[in-house]
Amino acid sequence: YILTPSGTLATGTVIMPVSAFPNQVITIMTNHTITGFTLSPGSGQTISGAPTTLVINTAVKFVYVGTVWYREI
């Protein structure tokens, strides 16, 4: 996902895909900082290492294993 707000956001939320497949990779980035970021799992999923802020031009990447989205470093 590439988020393109017109300026810094106080809050923002992305919901992970409910119909994820094994080893699916999701990359999220933004062209402006989102200071209060929420990454929500789909139904029956969990997220390991979810960020609480997205920094301008910095990507975060997750891979889906079992029922967990793991953050790649």
Backbone as JSON Lines, residues from 0, in Angstrom:
{"i":0,"aa":"Y","n":[0.83,-1.16,0.0],"ca":[0.0,0.0,0.0],"c":[0.89,1.24,0.0]}
{"i":1,"aa":"I","n":[0.52,2.22,-0.79],"ca":[1.21,3.51,-0.77],"c":[0.17,4.54,-0.35]}
{"i":2,"aa":"L","n":[0.38,5.11,0.82],"ca":[-0.53,6.12,1.35],"c":[-0.02,7.49,0.93]}
{"i":3,"aa":"T","n":[-0.91,8.31,0.4],"ca":[-0.5,9.62,-0.12],"c":[-1.35,10.76,0.44]}
{"i":4,"aa":"P","n":[-1.27,10.98,1.76],"ca":[-1.99,12.13,2.3],"c":[-1.35,13.43,1.83]}
{"i":5,"aa":"S","n":[-2.1,14.51,1.89],"ca":[-1.57,15.8,1.43],"c":[-0.66,16.47,2.45]}
{"i":6,"aa":"G","n":[-0.55,15.9,3.64],"ca":[0.32,16.44,4.68],"c":[0.38,15.45,5.84]}
{"i":7,"aa":"T","n":[1.09,15.82,6.88],"ca":[1.19,14.96,8.06],"c":[-0.2,14.68,8.62]}
{"i":8,"aa":"L","n":[-0.42,13.4,9.0],"ca":[-1.7,13.01,9.58],"c":[-1.53,12.7,11.06]}
{"i":9,"aa":"A","n":[-2.53,13.06,11.86],"ca":[-2.51,12.73,13.28],"c":[-2.81,11.25,13.49]}
{"i":10,"aa":"T","n":[-3.72,10.7,12.68],"ca":[-4.07,9.28,12.79],"c":[-4.32,8.67,11.42]}
{"i":11,"aa":"G","n":[-4.16,7.36,11.36],"ca":[-4.45,6.61,10.14],"c":[-4.47,5.13,10.45]}
{"i":12,"aa":"T","n":[-5.31,4.38,9.75],"ca":[-5.45,2.94,9.98],"c":[-5.42,2.18,8.67]}
{"i":13,"aa":"V","n":[-4.73,1.04,8.67],"ca":[-4.76,0.1,7.55],"c":[-5.2,-1.23,8.11]}
{"i":14,"aa":"I","n":[-6.13,-1.9,7.42],"ca":[-6.59,-3.23,7.82],"c":[-5.97,-4.25,6.86]}
{"i":15,"aa":"M","n":[-5.32,-5.26,7.44],"ca":[-4.68,-6.29,6.63],"c":[-5.74,-7.12,5.91]}
{"i":16,"aa":"P","n":[-5.37,-7.74,4.76],"ca":[-6.35,-8.52,4.0],"c":[-6.86,-9.72,4.79]}
{"i":17,"aa":"V","n":[-8.17,-9.93,4.76],"ca":[-8.78,-11.06,5.47],"c":[-8.45,-12.38,4.77]}
{"i":18,"aa":"S","n":[-8.41,-12.38,3.46],"ca":[-8.15,-13.6,2.69],"c":[-6.67,-13.71,2.33]}
{"i":19,"aa":"A","n":[-5.8,-13.57,3.33],"ca":[-4.36,-13.65,3.09],"c":[-3.97,-15.09,2.76]}
{"i":20,"aa":"F","n":[-2.92,-15.24,1.97],"ca":[-2.42,-16.58,1.63],"c":[-1.04,-16.77,2.25]}
{"i":21,"aa":"P","n":[-0.6,-18.03,2.44],"ca":[0.68,-18.29,3.09],"c":[1.83,-17.55,2.38]}
{"i":22,"aa":"N","n":[2.68,-16.93,3.19],"ca":[3.86,-16.19,2.73],"c":[3.54,-14.93,1.93]}
{"i":23,"aa":"Q","n":[2.3,-14.47,2.0],"ca":[1.95,-13.21,1.35],"c":[2.75,-12.08,1.99]}
{"i":24,"aa":"V","n":[3.21,-11.15,1.17],"ca":[3.98,-10.02,1.65],"c":[3.19,-8.73,1.39]}
{"i":25,"aa":"I","n":[3.13,-7.89,2.4],"ca":[2.48,-6.58,2.29],"c":[3.51,-5.52,2.68]}
{"i":26,"aa":"T","n":[3.67,-4.52,1.84],"ca":[4.55,-3.39,2.14],"c":[3.67,-2.14,2.24]}
{"i":27,"aa":"I","n":[3.93,-1.35,3.28],"ca":[3.16,-0.12,3.5],"c":[4.13,1.04,3.6]}
{"i":28,"aa":"M","n":[3.85,2.1,2.86],"ca":[4.67,3.31,2.99],"c":[3.8,4.54,2.78]}
{"i":29,"aa":"T","n":[4.35,5.68,3.18],"ca":[3.6,6.93,3.09],"c":[4.51,8.07,2.63]}
{"i":30,"aa":"N","n":[3.91,9.04,1.96],"ca":[4.7,10.19,1.53],"c":[4.7,11.32,2.55]}
{"i":31,"aa":"H","n":[3.95,11.13,3.67],"ca":[3.95,12.06,4.8],"c":[3.84,11.25,6.09]}
{"i":32,"aa":"T","n":[4.36,11.77,7.16],"ca":[4.32,11.07,8.45],"c":[2.88,10.91,8.94]}
{"i":33,"aa":"I","n":[2.6,9.73,9.51],"ca":[1.33,9.46,10.19],"c":[1.71,9.18,11.64]}
{"i":34,"aa":"T","n":[1.43,10.13,12.52],"ca":[1.94,10.05,13.88],"c":[1.22,9.03,14.75]}
{"i":35,"aa":"G","n":[-0.05,8.8,14.52],"ca":[-0.8,7.81,15.28],"c":[-1.31,6.74,14.35]}
{"i":36,"aa":"F","n":[-0.44,5.8,13.96],"ca":[-0.79,4.79,12.96],"c":[-1.28,3.51,13.63]}
{"i":37,"aa":"T","n":[-2.36,2.95,13.08],"ca":[-2.89,1.68,13.57],"c":[-2.91,0.68,12.43]}
{"i":38,"aa":"L","n":[-2.31,-0.48,12.65],"ca":[-2.33,-1.58,11.69],"c":[-3.2,-2.66,12.3]}
{"i":39,"aa":"S","n":[-4.35,-2.92,11.7],"ca":[-5.32,-3.87,12.25],"c":[-5.26,-5.2,11.5]}
{"i":40,"aa":"P","n":[-5.3,-6.31,12.23],"ca":[-5.32,-7.61,11.57],"c":[-6.72,-7.9,11.01]}
{"i":41,"aa":"G","n":[-6.77,-8.79,10.02],"ca":[-8.05,-9.28,9.55],"c":[-8.62,-10.25,10.58]}
{"i":42,"aa":"S","n":[-9.83,-10.68,10.39],"ca":[-10.5,-11.6,11.31],"c":[-9.69,-12.89,11.47]}
{"i":43,"aa":"G","n":[-9.42,-13.27,12.73],"ca":[-8.67,-14.49,13.02],"c":[-7.17,-14.37,12.87]}
{"i":44,"aa":"Q","n":[-6.66,-13.15,12.65],"ca":[-5.23,-12.91,12.46],"c":[-4.67,-12.1,13.62]}
{"i":45,"aa":"T","n":[-3.34,-12.13,13.76],"ca":[-2.63,-11.25,14.68],"c":[-1.47,-10.61,13.94]}
{"i":46,"aa":"I","n":[-0.94,-9.55,14.53],"ca":[0.2,-8.83,13.94],"c":[1.32,-8.78,14.95]}
{"i":47,"aa":"S","n":[2.51,-9.13,14.52],"ca":[3.7,-9.07,15.37],"c":[4.58,-7.91,14.91]}
{"i":48,"aa":"G","n":[4.81,-6.96,15.79],"ca":[5.7,-5.84,15.46],"c":[5.03,-4.71,14.72]}
{"i":49,"aa":"A","n":[3.75,-4.49,14.97],"ca":[3.05,-3.41,14.27],"c":[3.59,-2.04,14.7]}
{"i":50,"aa":"P","n":[3.86,-1.16,13.74],"ca":[4.34,0.19,14.09],"c":[3.19,1.04,14.63]}
{"i":51,"aa":"T","n":[3.52,2.05,15.42],"ca":[2.52,2.98,15.9],"c":[2.64,4.34,15.21]}
{"i":52,"aa":"T","n":[3.7,4.5,14.44],"ca":[3.94,5.7,13.63],"c":[4.52,5.26,12.3]}
{"i":53,"aa":"L","n":[4.11,5.91,11.23],"ca":[4.76,5.7,9.93],"c":[5.52,6.98,9.59]}
{"i":54,"aa":"V","n":[6.77,6.83,9.29],"ca":[7.64,7.97,9.0],"c":[7.68,8.2,7.49]}
{"i":55,"aa":"I","n":[7.73,9.46,7.11],"ca":[7.76,9.84,5.7],"c":[8.81,9.04,4.92]}
{"i":56,"aa":"N","n":[8.4,8.49,3.78],"ca":[9.26,7.75,2.85],"c":[9.98,6.56,3.46]}
{"i":57,"aa":"T","n":[9.4,5.96,4.49],"ca":[9.98,4.76,5.1],"c":[8.95,3.64,5.02]}
{"i":58,"aa":"A","n":[9.33,2.5,4.43],"ca":[8.41,1.38,4.26],"c":[8.5,0.41,5.43]}
{"i":59,"aa":"V","n":[7.37,-0.24,5.72],"ca":[7.33,-1.38,6.64],"c":[6.78,-2.56,5.85]}
{"i":60,"aa":"K","n":[7.34,-3.74,6.11],"ca":[6.97,-4.92,5.34],"c":[6.57,-6.04,6.29]}
{"i":61,"aa":"F","n":[5.51,-6.76,5.93],"ca":[5.01,-7.87,6.72],"c":[4.83,-9.1,5.84]}
{"i":62,"aa":"V","n":[5.06,-10.28,6.44],"ca":[4.83,-11.55,5.75],"c":[3.85,-12.36,6.58]}
{"i":63,"aa":"Y","n":[2.95,-13.06,5.9],"ca":[1.88,-13.81,6.57],"c":[2.28,-15.27,6.7]}
{"i":64,"aa":"V","n":[2.38,-15.75,7.95],"ca":[2.74,-17.13,8.24],"c":[1.74,-17.68,9.25]}
{"i":65,"aa":"G","n":[1.07,-18.77,8.91],"ca":[0.03,-19.31,9.79],"c":[-1.12,-18.34,9.86]}
{"i":66,"aa":"T","n":[-1.33,-17.76,11.03],"ca":[-2.37,-16.73,11.19],"c":[-1.76,-15.42,11.67]}
{"i":67,"aa":"V","n":[-0.44,-15.28,11.51],"ca":[0.27,-14.11,12.04],"c":[0.96,-13.34,10.91]}
{"i":68,"aa":"W","n":[0.82,-12.01,10.96],"ca":[1.59,-11.11,10.09],"c":[2.85,-10.75,10.86]}
{"i":69,"aa":"Y","n":[4.02,-11.16,10.36],"ca":[5.3,-10.86,11.0],"c":[5.99,-9.72,10.28]}
{"i":70,"aa":"R","n":[6.51,-8.79,11.05],"ca":[7.23,-7.65,10.45],"c":[8.61,-8.11,10.03]}
{"i":71,"aa":"E","n":[8.96,-7.8,8.79],"ca":[10.3,-8.09,8.29],"c":[11.21,-6.92,8.61]}
{"i":72,"aa":"I","n":[12.43,-7.24,8.97],"ca":[13.38,-6.19,9.32],"c":[14.45,-6.09,8.26]}
